[in-house]
Amino acid sequence: MKALVYEGPRKVVVKEMPDAKIERPTDVLVRITTTNICGSDLHMYEGRTNMETGRILGHENLGVVMEVGGGVERIKVGDRVCLPFNIGCGFCKNCERGLTGFCLTANPGMAGAAYGFAGMGPYSGGQAEYLRVPFGDFNCLVLPPDAEEKENDYVMLSDIFPTGYHATVLAGVEPGDSVAIYGAGPVGLMAAMSASIKGASKVMVVDSHPDRLALAEKLGAIPIDDSDGSSAEQILEMTGGEGADRGCECVGYQCSCKGHEVPNATMNNLIKAVRPTGGIGVVGVFVAEDPKADDKLAKEGRLALDFGQLWMKGQHIATGQANVKAYNRKLRDLIAAGKAKPSQIISHELPLEKAPEGYEHFDKRDDGWTKVVLKAAA
């Protein structure tokens, strides 16, 4: 099969790889039709992780079931399915509680597994023609009859739509709340959409890229340009000096401020911009260590956090990757009902063969390259 393979920092190639296949009775084999490039893929692409060379990337996947293992009962050949990026077993302590992003079975020795991701188990990614799905009955989300027509919407259920929604859940967004979102990348835009779905009265999205801010405004959010580093002050002014009720961190450890990486910038801005007793949800990726960081603390996975202000304001912070299965069914149904259209943030649709080009432009944050979907035709 053709697949996109990581061969080192900023070097990915599409080449022939051994076909994915059923390995265990609970596996499902999916022919991938659409797979996305995620901002998290860029951490590996840039060489900022311990991703091994020769691995197939891709954790945002959708396709058609081609074969099922002998132990699979619910999923049938021909089903169109979307796969949560995090792989859950369905029966461990965390999966039973709905915390599938922290499965204790799929990646022994660590809480959490994913397709084609550094440190998240041995599983190949789906930027390929075929994908092996472990624990297929549990992990496959079967799509409704309009799946082919709305494929670019449903593929967002693999990661960024649930992740954006998760940010609002961690922050505690309720109807009528004002919400400040740092990051107008795909996840931040999905957090803005999710905050609106949940009935937020005011959604403010912070970024320094004009094209992304324009897209945030198109989604009904108030764009805030942080090019001069004044975003927290702007949010305070827009909220009568009180601060936003809730804040969402959708950037992560490679946050840039005035052209330089400042890993703690978004967190400290949120502490400043969110009102006393407000909630902050953090879904941007922060890592246990970042040896290539310029910041001394960041090399060890640490942040200089304004904890005194956090404590004095009585704020709460909740963190972690999205438990996709906790949300993907309800979000699927919103798409089916025409009440959510996450595909509107897609900027480019490329064949799998042009994936390296997509990575290059997305990594450079070139204007207009907001969300890239890849079409894999087996």
N, C-alpha and C positions, 0 to 999 in steps of 0.2 A: 504494500500500500504506500501511497505518497503521504509524507508527514513532515511537519516542520520540526527541525532538530536543533537544539542548542549546542553550539560548537565553541563557545567562549564569549567573552564580553563583546557585545554588539555584533555578534556573528551568528546568524541563524540561517539555515538552508533548508529548502524543500528537497527531499530525496526519498528513494525507495527504502522502506523499512519492513521488517517482518510483519505480516498481517496480525492484527489483534485477533484473539481467539478465546473461546470458552476455556477456562482453566479449572473452575470449580462448579459443582452442581447448581450453586445459587447465582452464577454469573448470567449476564445478558450481553449479547453482542449487538452494538448499535452502528448502523451506517450513518456517519455524520453528514448532515446536510448544511448546517450553519454552526459556526464556532466564532467566538469573538476574541479580540485582543483586549486584555484588561490592563489597567494601570499597574496592577500587581505584577503582571508579566514583565513590566519594564524594570522592576528591581532586579530580576534575574538576568534579563537582557543586558543590563548595564554592568553586570558582574558584581552586584552589591550583596549577593547571597552565596551560599555554598552549593549552588546548583551544579550537578555533575554534567560534564560534556556527554553528548550522545543521547540525552533525554529528549523525549517529545513533549513540547509545551502545550498548554491550552486547558483551561478549567471552566470555560463557559460554553457548554455544548448542548446541541439538540440534534435529533435525528430519528431514524426509523429502525425499529427492532428487526434484526435479521435472523437471530438464533437465540434460543433460551436454553439454559442448563436444565438437567433433569429434575432439579429441586425447585424450579421456578413455577409458581402456580397462577399468579395474578396477571403477569405481563405476557402478552401474546405477540407472535411474529406479525409484523405489519403495524403495530402501534406506533404512533408518533409520540415521542417522549422528550422531555427536557430533564437534564441531569443537574441536581444541586452540585455546586463545585466541591462541597465538603462531603466526603464519603462516610456514611454511617452504617453501623451493623444492624441497628434497630432493637437490640436486646441488652446492651450494656447499661450500666447505671445512668450514664448521661443521656444516652439515646432515649431511654424510657421516660426521662424527664423533659424530652424535647430539645435537649442541648446537643444536637447532632453535629455541630461544629467542633465538638470536643469528645468525639467517639473514643472509647477506651480500647476498642478491639481492632479497628481497621489499620492502625499504625502502632503496633506494640512498643511501649516505652515512651510514648508521647500521646497527649490528648489532642486528637485531631488528625484527619487525613484528607488529601485532596488529589485531584488529577494534575499531573505535570507540574508539581510545585516543590520548591526546595524545602527539605526537612519535613515534608508532609507525606512520607511513605514512598513506596517503590512504583506507584501507579503511573502509567503513561498518560499523557495528555490527549486532548481531543482535537488538536489542530492537525488533523489527519483524516483519512478516509473512513477509518473504523476505530471504535473504542470499546474496550472491555469494561463493563460496569459491574463491580462487585455488589453482592447483596441486592440483586436487581429488583426483586419484588418491593423492597423497601425504598430504594433510591430513585426509581423511575417515576416521574410524574407524567401520567398519561394526559395528553392534550385533547381538547374537544374537536368537533368536526371541522371547525374553521382553522385548524392548526397550520395548514399549508398557506392559506391566505394571509394569516397574521404571524407568519414564522418569525419575522424580525422583531415582533413584540414579544412573543413567547420565549425566544432565546434569552431575553433579558431576565427571565425568571431563574436562570442558572446562577446568577450572582448579583449583579449591580442593583436590580430593582429590590430584591429582598434585603440587600445590604443597606441601601438607602433607607428602606423602611425600618430596618433594625436600628439605625442611628436615631430615628425619632422615638422608637420604643425605649432605647437605653436612656435617652434624654427625658422621657416622660411626657412627650407632647400630648396635649389634650385640646379639645375644641376651644377656640378663642385665644389660645396662646400665641405669643410672638416668638419667632424662632430665628436664630442666627446660625447660618450654615457656612463653615469655612471650607472652601473648595468648590469650584464650579466645573470640576471634571465630571465624568459619568456618574460616579456615586453621589457626589454632592447634588447634581441635578436630580437624581432619583430621590434623594432625601427631600429636596424641595417639592417634588411631585407628591411624595408621601405625606409631608407635612400638610399640604393642601387637602389631600384626601382625608386626613384626620381632622380637618376643620380649623387649622391655624388661621388666626386673624391677620397676621403679618409674617411674611417669609422674606428674610434678607439673606442674600448669597454673596459671599466675599471671595474675590479672586483678583488677579492682576492682568488676566488675558481678556482683551475686549471682545473677542469672538465668543468666548465661553460666557461672559457676562451678558452678552446679547441673547444667548440661548436661555440663560436663566430668566431674563426678562420676558422672553417668549412664553415661558412656562408660568408666568404670573408672579414671579418673585421680584423683589427690589434688588437691583444689582448694586454692589458696593465695591468700588475700585480701591484696592489696597496698595497701589503702586508706591504711595508715599508713606505706607505704614500706619495710616490713621484710621484703620477700619474700626477698631474698638470705640474710638471717640465718635465716629459717625453713627455707630449703632446706639450708643448712649444718647446722642442727640435725637435720633429717630424715635427713641422710646421715652422721651421726657426726662432723661437723666437716670431712669430706673434700671435700664438694662433689659435685654431680652429675657423672656420667661425660660426659654430653653436654648441650648446650643448644641450643634453637631459638628464634630471634627471629622472631615472627610478628605484629608490630605495625607497625613502620616509623617514618617520620619524624614522624608526628603522635601519637607516644606521649604519654600524659597521666599526670601524677603529682600527686596531691592536687588535681586540678581544673585543672592548668595544663600546657600543652605543654612537655615536656622531651625534646627529640629524642634525647639521648644516654643517657637513663635505662635503657632496656632493655639496651643494649649493655654499659654499665658494670656493671649488676646481673648480667648473665651472666658477665662476666669475674670478678666476685666469687664467684658461686654455682657455677661449674663448677670441677672439681678441676684441679690441675696436670697438664699434658699432655692435658687433655680437649679436645673439639672443639665448635665453635659454628657452627651453620648459620643463615644470615641470608636469609630470604625476604620479610620485611616490606619494603615499598617505601621506598627512600631516593632522593632526587632530586639532580640536579646543581646545582640552585639552587631556592630557595624564597623568593622576594621578599616574601611576605606573612607570613613567620615573625616571631615576636617576638624570637627568639634571633639575635644578630648573626652568629654563625658559620653558623647554619642557613640564613640568607639566601643564603649562598654555597655551600650544600650541604656544609658541613663539620661535624664533630663534635668535641667535646672528649672524646677517648677516653683511658681509663686504659691507655695503651699500655705504660707501665712495668710495670704489674701483669700485663698480657697476656704480655709478654716474659719476666718473671721466672717466671711459672707455665708457660711453654713451651706455651701453648695455641695452637690453630690456628683460624682463621676462614675459612669459605668462604661466598661470597655469590652472589646473582643469581637472576633469575626462573627458574621451572621450565622445563625442556625437556620439555614435556608428552608428546611422542611417545615419549620414553624410558621412560615408565611407564604410559601409558594402556591399552595392551593387557593387561598383566598385572593391572592394577587392575580393568579390565573383567571379566576372568575370575574374579577374586575375588568381584565382585558377582554374576556369573552362578551361581557355585557356592554363593551364600548365605553367604559368609565375610566379607563386608563390606557394610554398609548405611549409606552416607553420608547418605542422605535423612533419617535420624533427627534431624539438626540443623535441618531446615527448620521455620521457625516460621510462615510465611505463604505462601499460594499465592493470587496475584491475577491477574485478567485484565490483558492489556497496557494496557487503557484506564485502569487504576488505578495504573500505574507511578509517576506523580508522587507519589501518596500513599505508596507504598512507599518511595520515595527520602526523603521528608520524615521518616518515622518511623525509618528505618534510620540516617539522618544524625544524628538527635537521640539515637541509642542508647537509644531508648525501651525500657523493660523488656519482654522477651518478643519483641523484633524481632531475631532472631538471623540468620536466612537467609531471603531473600525470593526466590521463584521466580515468574516471569511466564508466563502461558499465552497464546500468540498463536494465534488461530484465524483463518486466512485464508479 
